[in-house]
Amino acid sequence: MAIESPEKGVVKMPRPKKDTLFGPLKPAAETNLDKTTRIVREITEGEAKKRQMKTARLRAARLEQKASTAGETAAAQTPTRGSGTPKKSNVKR
């Protein structure tokens, strides 16, 4: 890896770098804290995903139920006079 310089026949060596001098660095081992953190994140993300799916399912069911009940009540209602409840008489007893 020597580099010859055209000036005076001087041979220059390339400057050693961290990677070339010591070789590639190994990744740091996962500590117990890192492992625990990773597992907790996986669990909470899984629970959040399940919760979102359940919420979406229940919301769809609720909207479907409201739509079917609104259709049934509109068809079942007959026009009535006033509010449909008998009025109290104004006679004093």
TANORQUI-V984086 format. One line per field, one symbol per residue. ss: DSSP state (2 for helix, 1 for strand, 0 for the rest). A space follows every 10 residues. Layout:
ss: ???
This chain:
ss: 0111000000 1110000222 2200000000 0222222222 2222222222 2222222222 2222222222 2222220000 0000000000 000
